[in-house]
Amino acid sequence: MKEVIYVPTFLIFFKSNIKKFVSIILSLIVFLLIFNLISGLVKSLYDNFKTGIVDNEALYFMEVYSDTDMSLINMDLNKKIKNIKGVEYTICDFAHPVYFSKNKEISDFGTILGVPKGCLKYFGVKDDVSDQNFIILNTEDKNQFKIGENVSIEEQRYCKGNNKGKTEFYNVTRKVCGFSNNSAGGLFPDDTILIDDKTAEEIARGQTEDGIPQFGRIIVIVPNVDDMSDISKQIEGFNSGITTRYALKSTKQIPQFAVVIVAVSAVLFLVLLLFSVISISSSLKQILILRKRDITLFNIFGIEDSAVNKIFMSEFICYGLIAFVGSVSLSFIIFYLLSVLFRFDILTNNIPLYLVLDLLLSLGIIMISGYVQLKMLVKKLSSKYAFKESLN
């Protein structure tokens, strides 16, 4: 019996009352349109920030050096830095120019730098490197050298034994394991060649008579850029002559600006949401008051409150769906025009976001507000005085 009453009643009330809900539907569409614009801007800002800032390998690098005493930059300091929480890798900068060749025929010059195998990802190396004794050439050398080919690096070292004090040339041979065109945002020369750090340290020890490697800076890799400031303070705390430098140290306003934009957008969204809920609830209250006679008649005919709720909630769902379709359609049209006319695209990558959020908000706002107002009205009409008044 309930099913027979419910379906036609719902259709009748939907058709007869849709004009009364036009203002509510339009208010909801405007709110959702503004919300889509804000969420699209915030997501675009986040994506650009992530791609251009956070995903920029250069931001993971910190330089440690001394302008007053080069001896402060040594292997002991390197060990201390390695033990700091948040530091993933350290690189002793043994970089120096070298001559390298293949079969003594094809040759080139480059700047060799020793790095741990695990940090190759920070230099943009996408090749799978399994060899512990590796060499990664610059992308510009791809035409002359191939992965798997042997490359000889010409080095010079101090002799030992009877020839102590003299130097000799020797070759270090490695298989090409990949290519990189990443100079870590200018920290290293464009022609940088990467080799394993153990080989680099061995070469550096051979370049001094006492076997103690000399280098002017330590490169620290910190995967979480939020830890940079704290790690910098700890390193500089080892000695007043030690200085650190990293990208965000001088451009802190960039992430702060992004945070401020997101925070302001969140506040604006909450204000709009609150205003929309109050406005829609007020409109629903007025519409339901006009329909109190219908509710009273349902009670006279013995229709249960649950069935009455279904009728009204079904109406609210339909109105919410209309608002959803309207907001999505209008958003897509406006955002498409923005993309075409101003090359400002907040549509292409955000379509699923708009669909899901608009559906949840359109149905959520109108159904929750409607349910609350309906319950309040039904409770009010339960009194005898209100019951009689509603029939007058």
Secondary structure, DSSP 8 states (H G I E B T S, - for coil): -HHHHHHHHHHHHHHHHGGGGHHHHHHHHHHHHHHHHHHHHHHHHHHHHIIIIIT-GGGGEEEEE-SS-GGGSSHHHHHHHHTSTT--EEEE---EEEEEEETTTEEEEEEEEEE-GGGGGGGT--S----SSEEEEEGGGTTT--TT-EEEEEEEEE--GGGTT-EEEEEEEEEEEEEE---TTTTS-TTEEEEEHHHHHHHHHHTSTTS----SEEEEE-S-GGGHHHHHHHHHHH-TT-EEEEGGGS-THHHHHHHHHHHHHHHHHHHHHHHHHHHHHHHHHHHHHHTHHHHHHHHHTT--HHHHHHHHHHHHHHHHHHHHHHHHHHHHHHHHHHHHHH---SSTTTHHHHHHHHHHHHHHHHHHHHHHHHHHHHHHHTSHHHHHHHH-
